[in-house]
């Protein structure tokens, strides 16, 4: 969710919280490791709960819709590439962009 999405959800539940407060709290949650901030090509920051798993994202370039996915084959290939190049892989980020069939 974006900060604006969180703000709209709070407003619908009759909470009296300002948008600046939402940004401040999300930033504090990020610093505490509770959420992860992503910046996709839309330019808008998206926050998701950090549940400790390793997953990837696919983003529709028309609608901005983001979906998560995991793929053990991709993970294994990245490990192999890192090893071949003399690295011990500690983390990675993979974001795939395309046009969803419903958007395009």
Secondary structure, DSSP 8 states (H G I E B T S, - for coil): --HHHHHHHHHHTT----HHHHHHHHHHHHHTTSEEEEE-TTS-EEEEE--S---EEEEETTT--EEEE--HHHHHHHHHHHHHTT--------EEEE--TTT-
